Amino acid sequence: MATSWTHPVRGLVGCPAHRLLTAHAQQAGYEAHSQALPHTVMHSDSVAPTTVFTVSYENPDGGHRGLAIAVHGSDTTAAAFARRQIASWSAVLRTRRVLYVLPRKPERRADTAQGPDAAVPGQQSGHSPAPWRPCGCPSTTACGSAENAARSLRRFLDREDDVIVVGAPNAPGSAAWRDGTPHADGRAVATPRQAESLAVADPDRLAFVVAPGTAVTEAARILSVLRRRFPRLKGQHPREWCYTMDDLHTAVGSVLAQSDILLVTGRGDSPVVRTALTQAAGTGVRVRDIRALDHLCPQDTDAATIALLDASADERVNRQVAQALDGLGPASHVHRQVRSTALTHSATSPGPARPMFAEGPG
């Protein structure tokens, strides 16, 4: 499998997709290696013991790219495999967009803490042994929405309020959030329909918390019903909510609306992948599970726009697939990110932050 080779007219041709060909050859049982094809192989006038199958295209950024497989001339079986490989991948050489969704990475801000009289605590950074926090944030970032939700829940229960947990039971991380917080402590309301049929003994003692991992847009629909039915509803401060899942829903939705196929690479799970699979099932976008590079087939790349999401922690397969797409035609890689950030009180206060004096006499 050539990492590069020399075309008699186009000159040096790079092969970013050589690992893809190598993976398919090895999966088919061949001993395959990646290396630059020697100049003598491509330009010898004598009867060479090597047969080379190639295809190439012009790269808009300059130079040329392509694919090349060299086999021993006497190995007719390997030659037939190489011919089929070059023919199948040649059929899907084209320009394409590759769309990615980048999860929001919240930053801990020192100015989110409230004054001493405020009842709302600032977000805390708790321990999270899993790769993802219950709210959908990476465990390496500072986000205390789960801790804040548990704290608010306990505060309302201590006041003997009837507590509603707003959010879908299958929201990412909802089970992890309930660790140490018995499920019976709060009644789950997962849909607006459930909110419409909710029976309450004392509407004046009704409170809510938003389950971490719930998209805020979905929670807002439920709360709209609850507030209409129970005007004295108390609840967790909105600044304690995490918008990661809401942002992912928005970003994933916009990407899938523009994509012909969704490729999910690697082995594992992540909030963005769970969100994408749910939305793809609802919109009919074709999904392919690419757990290893040799799972990527020509029909998986025969698209003008591909959504590429990673399910693993190290993103190794994702990088390999992205590099292979670079070698199957000129590719534009686009990162889509949606970010919601709660402003501090000082940032939303009207008027200047310090006194201003008018110019002129007196």
TORMI-126326 format. One line per 4 residues: number of its first residue (from 1); their letters; for each residue x, y, z of C-alpha. Coordinates in Angstrom, 1 decimal. Each point is the difference from the previous one (the first is absolute). Layout:
# TORMI-126326
NUM = A = X:Y:Z ~ ...
***
This chain:
# TORMI-126326
1 = MATS = 0.0:0.0:0.0 ~ 1.7:3.1:-1.2 ~ 0.4:3.0:2.4 ~ 1.1:1.9:-3.2
5 = WTHP = 0.9:-0.8:-3.5 ~ 1.1:1.8:-3.2 ~ -2.3:0.6:-2.9 ~ 1.7:0.2:-3.4
9 = VRGL = -1.7:3.4:-0.7 ~ -1.4:1.3:3.3 ~ 3.2:-0.8:2.0 ~ -0.1:-0.8:3.7
13 = VGCP = -3.4:-1.3:1.2 ~ -0.8:-0.2:3.7 ~ -2.2:-2.7:1.4 ~ -1.8:1.1:3.3
17 = AHRL = -2.3:-3.0:-0.3 ~ 2.7:-2.6:0.0 ~ -0.9:-1.3:3.5 ~ -3.6:-0.6:-1.3
21 = LTAH = 1.3:-2.3:-2.8 ~ 2.4:-1.7:2.4 ~ -2.8:-0.7:2.5 ~ -2.2:-1.5:-2.7
25 = AQQA = 2.9:-2.2:-1.3 ~ 0.8:-1.3:3.4 ~ -3.6:-0.6:0.8 ~ -0.2:-2.1:-3.2
29 = GYEA = 3.0:-2.1:1.2 ~ 2.8:1.6:-2.0 ~ 3.4:1.0:1.4 ~ -0.1:3.7:-0.7
33 = HSQA = 2.5:2.8:0.6 ~ 0.0:3.8:-0.5 ~ 3.0:1.6:-1.6 ~ 1.0:2.5:-2.7
37 = LPHT = 0.2:-1.8:-3.4 ~ 3.6:0.2:-1.3 ~ 0.5:2.1:-3.0 ~ 1.4:-3.0:-1.9
41 = VMHS = -3.2:-2.0:0.4 ~ -2.0:2.7:-1.8 ~ 2.4:0.8:-2.8 ~ 1.8:-3.2:-0.9
45 = DSVA = 0.0:-0.9:-3.7 ~ 0.8:-3.6:0.6 ~ -2.5:-2.7:0.9 ~ -0.4:0.7:3.7
49 = PTTV = -1.1:-2.7:2.5 ~ -2.5:2.6:1.5 ~ -3.4:1.1:-1.2 ~ -1.3:3.4:1.3
53 = FTVS = -3.7:1.0:0.0 ~ -0.5:3.7:0.4 ~ -2.5:2.9:-0.2 ~ 0.8:3.7:0.7
57 = YENP = -1.8:3.4:0.0 ~ 1.1:3.6:0.2 ~ -0.2:1.7:3.4 ~ -1.4:3.6:-0.1
61 = DGGH = 2.7:1.0:2.5 ~ 2.7:-1.1:-2.3 ~ 1.6:-3.3:-0.9 ~ -1.7:-3.3:-0.6
65 = RGLA = -1.3:-2.8:2.2 ~ -1.1:-3.5:-0.7 ~ 0.2:-3.7:0.8 ~ 2.5:-2.7:-1.1
69 = IAVH = 0.4:-3.7:0.7 ~ 3.1:-1.9:-1.1 ~ -0.2:-3.8:-0.2 ~ 2.4:-2.7:-1.2
73 = GSDT = -0.8:-0.6:-3.7 ~ -0.2:-3.7:0.5 ~ -2.7:0.2:2.7 ~ -3.2:0.1:-2.0
77 = TAAA = -2.2:-0.2:3.1 ~ 1.6:3.0:1.6 ~ -0.1:1.8:-3.3 ~ -3.8:-0.6:-0.4
81 = FARR = -0.5:1.3:3.6 ~ 2.0:3.1:-0.7 ~ -1.9:0.7:-3.3 ~ -3.3:-0.3:1.8
85 = QIAS = 1.1:2.3:2.8 ~ 1.2:2.7:-2.3 ~ -3.1:-0.3:-2.1 ~ -2.4:0.2:2.9
89 = WSAV = 1.7:3.0:1.7 ~ 0.5:1.7:-3.3 ~ -3.8:0.0:-0.4 ~ -0.5:2.2:3.1
93 = LRTR = 2.8:2.5:-0.5 ~ -1.6:3.4:0.3 ~ 0.0:3.3:1.9 ~ -1.9:-0.2:3.3
97 = RVLY = -0.6:1.8:3.3 ~ 0.6:-1.7:3.3 ~ -2.0:1.4:2.9 ~ 1.0:-0.4:3.6
101 = VLPR = -1.9:0.9:3.2 ~ 2.3:1.4:2.8 ~ -1.3:-0.4:3.5 ~ -0.2:3.2:2.1
105 = KPER = 2.8:0.2:2.5 ~ -1.2:2.2:2.9 ~ 2.5:2.2:1.8 ~ -0.2:0.7:3.7
109 = RADT = -0.4:3.7:0.5 ~ 0.9:1.7:3.2 ~ -2.8:2.6:-0.4 ~ -2.9:-2.5:0.1
113 = AQGP = 0.0:-0.2:3.8 ~ -2.9:1.8:1.7 ~ 0.2:2.6:2.8 ~ -0.3:-1.1:3.6
117 = DAAV = -3.8:0.6:0.1 ~ -0.7:-2.1:-3.2 ~ -1.6:-3.4:0.5 ~ 1.4:-1.3:-3.3
121 = PGQQ = 3.4:-1.7:0.3 ~ 2.6:0.3:-2.7 ~ 0.8:-3.1:-2.1 ~ 2.4:-2.4:1.7
125 = SGHS = 2.4:-2.3:-1.7 ~ -0.6:-3.5:1.5 ~ 1.8:-3.3:-0.6 ~ -1.1:-1.9:-3.1
129 = PAPW = 1.8:-3.3:-0.6 ~ -1.8:-0.6:-3.4 ~ 1.1:1.7:-3.2 ~ -3.3:2.1:0.0
133 = RPCG = -1.8:1.8:2.7 ~ -3.7:-0.7:0.6 ~ -0.8:3.3:-1.8 ~ 1.9:-1.1:-3.1
137 = CPST = 3.2:2.1:0.6 ~ 3.4:-1.7:-0.2 ~ 1.2:-1.1:3.4 ~ 3.1:2.1:-0.4
141 = TACG = -2.0:3.3:0.0 ~ -1.4:1.9:3.0 ~ -3.8:-0.4:0.1 ~ -2.0:-0.5:3.1
145 = SAEN = -3.5:-0.3:-1.4 ~ -0.5:-3.5:1.5 ~ 1.2:1.1:3.4 ~ -2.2:3.1:-0.2
149 = AARS = -3.0:-1.9:-1.0 ~ 0.4:-2.4:2.9 ~ 0.6:2.9:2.4 ~ -3.2:1.7:-1.2
153 = LRRF = -2.0:-3.2:0.3 ~ 1.1:-0.5:3.6 ~ -0.7:3.6:0.8 ~ -3.6:-0.3:-1.3
157 = LDRE = -0.5:-3.4:1.7 ~ 1.2:1.4:3.3 ~ -2.7:2.7:-0.3 ~ -2.5:-2.9:-0.5
161 = DDVI = -0.8:1.1:-3.6 ~ -1.4:-2.3:-2.6 ~ 2.9:-0.2:-2.4 ~ -0.3:-0.6:-3.7
165 = VVGA = 3.1:-1.2:-1.9 ~ -0.3:1.5:-3.5 ~ 1.7:-2.0:-2.8 ~ -0.1:-3.3:-1.9
169 = PNAP = 0.9:-3.1:2.1 ~ 2.3:-1.1:-2.8 ~ 1.9:3.3:-0.2 ~ 3.8:-0.6:-0.2
173 = GSAA = 1.3:-0.3:3.5 ~ -3.4:0.0:1.7 ~ 0.8:-3.3:1.7 ~ 3.4:1.2:1.2
177 = WRDG = -1.6:3.1:1.4 ~ -2.4:-2.1:2.1 ~ 3.0:-1.8:1.7 ~ -0.3:1.2:3.6
181 = TPHA = -3.4:1.7:-0.8 ~ -2.8:-2.6:0.3 ~ -2.3:0.1:-3.0 ~ -3.1:0.1:2.3
185 = DGRA = 1.1:3.4:1.4 ~ -1.5:1.7:-3.0 ~ -2.7:-0.8:-2.6 ~ 1.3:0.0:-3.5
189 = VATP = -1.8:2.0:-2.7 ~ 1.5:-0.8:-3.3 ~ -2.4:1.4:-2.5 ~ -2.5:2.9:-0.3
193 = RQAE = -2.8:-2.6:-0.1 ~ 1.0:-1.3:3.3 ~ 0.1:3.6:1.3 ~ -3.6:0.5:-1.2
197 = SLAV = -1.2:-3.1:2.0 ~ 2.1:0.6:3.1 ~ -2.1:-0.2:3.2 ~ 1.2:2.2:2.9
201 = ADPD = -1.3:0.0:3.6 ~ 1.1:3.5:0.8 ~ 0.9:2.4:-2.9 ~ 1.5:2.5:2.4
205 = RLAF = 2.7:-2.6:1.1 ~ 1.1:-1.1:-3.5 ~ 3.6:0.3:-1.1 ~ 2.2:-1.3:-2.8
209 = VVAP = 3.6:-0.8:-1.0 ~ 1.3:-0.7:-3.5 ~ 1.6:-3.4:-0.3 ~ 3.6:0.3:-1.3
213 = GTAV = 0.3:-1.2:-3.6 ~ -3.4:1.4:-1.0 ~ 0.0:2.4:-2.9 ~ -1.1:3.4:1.3
217 = TEAA = -2.3:0.5:-2.9 ~ -1.9:-3.2:0.9 ~ 0.0:1.0:3.7 ~ -1.4:3.4:-0.9
221 = RILS = -3.0:-1.5:-1.8 ~ -0.8:-2.1:3.1 ~ 0.4:3.0:2.3 ~ -2.2:2.1:-2.2
225 = VLRR = -2.9:-2.4:0.7 ~ 0.8:-0.3:3.7 ~ 0.1:3.8:0.4 ~ -3.3:0.4:-1.8
229 = RFPR = -1.6:-2.6:2.2 ~ 1.8:1.0:3.3 ~ 0.8:3.7:0.0 ~ 1.7:-0.2:3.4
233 = LKGQ = 2.5:-2.7:-1.2 ~ 3.4:0.5:1.6 ~ 3.1:-1.3:-1.6 ~ 3.7:-0.4:-0.4
237 = HPRE = 1.8:3.2:-1.2 ~ 0.5:-0.1:-3.9 ~ 3.6:0.9:0.5 ~ 0.6:-3.4:1.5
241 = WCYT = -1.2:-1.7:-3.2 ~ 2.6:-1.4:-2.5 ~ -0.6:0.8:-3.6 ~ 2.4:-2.6:-1.4
245 = MDDL = -2.7:-2.5:-1.2 ~ -2.1:2.9:-1.3 ~ 2.9:1.3:-2.0 ~ 0.8:-3.5:-1.3
249 = HTAV = -3.6:-0.5:-1.1 ~ 0.1:3.3:-1.9 ~ 3.4:-0.7:-1.6 ~ -0.7:-3.7:-0.8
253 = GSVL = -3.4:1.0:-1.5 ~ 1.6:2.6:-2.3 ~ 2.7:-2.4:-1.1 ~ -2.3:-2.9:-0.8
257 = AQSD = -2.4:2.2:-1.9 ~ 2.9:0.7:-2.4 ~ 1.5:-3.5:-0.1 ~ -0.6:-3.0:-2.3
261 = ILLV = 1.4:-2.5:2.4 ~ 1.2:-0.2:3.6 ~ 3.2:-1.9:0.7 ~ 0.6:-1.0:3.7
265 = TGRG = 3.6:-1.0:0.5 ~ 1.7:-2.0:2.8 ~ -1.4:-2.1:2.8 ~ -1.6:1.7:3.0
269 = DSPV = -2.7:2.5:0.8 ~ -0.3:3.7:0.5 ~ -2.8:2.6:0.4 ~ 0.4:1.4:-3.5
273 = VRTA = -0.2:-3.5:-1.5 ~ -3.1:-0.9:2.0 ~ -1.6:3.2:-1.1 ~ 0.9:-0.5:-3.6
277 = LTQA = -1.3:-3.6:-0.1 ~ -3.3:1.1:1.5 ~ -0.5:2.9:-2.5 ~ 1.2:-2.1:-3.0
281 = AGTG = -2.6:-2.6:0.8 ~ -2.7:2.7:0.0 ~ 1.2:1.7:-3.2 ~ 0.9:-3.1:-2.1
285 = VRVR = 3.7:0.9:-0.4 ~ 1.9:-3.2:-0.9 ~ 2.5:-1.0:2.8 ~ 3.1:-2.2:-0.3
289 = DIRA = 1.9:-1.3:2.9 ~ 3.7:0.1:-0.9 ~ 1.7:-1.7:3.0 ~ 3.3:-0.6:-1.9
293 = LDHL = 1.4:1.5:-3.2 ~ -0.7:-3.2:-2.0 ~ -3.7:0.5:0.7 ~ 0.0:3.1:-2.3
297 = CPQD = -1.4:-1.1:-3.4 ~ -0.2:2.0:-3.3 ~ -3.8:0.4:0.4 ~ 0.6:1.7:3.4
301 = TDAA = 2.0:2.8:-1.7 ~ -2.2:0.5:-3.1 ~ -1.6:3.2:1.3 ~ 0.5:3.7:-0.4
305 = TIAL = -0.3:0.7:3.7 ~ 1.0:-2.4:2.8 ~ -0.6:0.4:3.7 ~ 2.9:-1.5:1.9
309 = LDAS = -0.4:-0.6:3.7 ~ 2.3:-1.9:2.4 ~ -1.2:-2.5:2.7 ~ 3.3:-0.8:1.5
313 = ADER = 2.3:1.8:2.5 ~ 3.2:0.2:-2.1 ~ -1.6:0.9:-3.4 ~ 2.5:-2.2:-1.7
317 = VNRQ = -2.4:-1.5:-2.6 ~ -1.6:3.4:-0.5 ~ 3.4:1.5:-1.0 ~ 0.6:-3.0:-2.3
321 = VAQA = -3.3:0.4:-1.7 ~ 0.5:3.7:-0.4 ~ 3.4:-0.6:-1.6 ~ -1.5:-2.6:-2.3
325 = LDGL = -2.7:2.4:-1.2 ~ 2.8:2.5:-0.8 ~ 1.5:-2.6:-2.3 ~ -3.4:-0.8:-1.8
329 = GPAS = -0.4:3.5:-1.5 ~ 0.4:3.6:1.1 ~ -1.7:0.3:3.4 ~ -1.1:3.0:2.1
333 = HVHR = -0.1:-0.7:3.8 ~ -2.5:2.1:1.8 ~ -0.4:0.1:3.8 ~ -3.4:1.0:1.3
337 = QVRS = -0.4:1.3:3.6 ~ -2.8:1.6:1.8 ~ 0.7:1.6:3.4 ~ -2.4:1.5:2.5
341 = TALT = 1.5:2.0:2.8 ~ -1.9:1.4:3.0 ~ 0.9:3.7:0.5 ~ 0.8:1.3:3.5
345 = HSAT = -2.3:2.7:1.6 ~ 2.6:2.7:-0.6 ~ 0.1:-0.8:-3.7 ~ -3.8:0.4:-0.4
349 = SPGP = -0.5:3.0:2.2 ~ -1.1:3.1:-2.0 ~ 2.0:3.2:-0.1 ~ 3.7:0.6:0.4
353 = ARPM = 2.1:-1.8:2.6 ~ 1.4:3.3:1.4 ~ -1.2:3.6:0.1 ~ 0.4:2.0:-3.2
357 = FAEG = 0.1:3.9:-0.1 ~ -1.4:2.1:-2.8 ~ 2.4:2.2:-1.9 ~ -0.4:3.8:-0.3
361 = PG = -0.1:3.1:2.2 ~ -0.9:-0.6:3.7
***
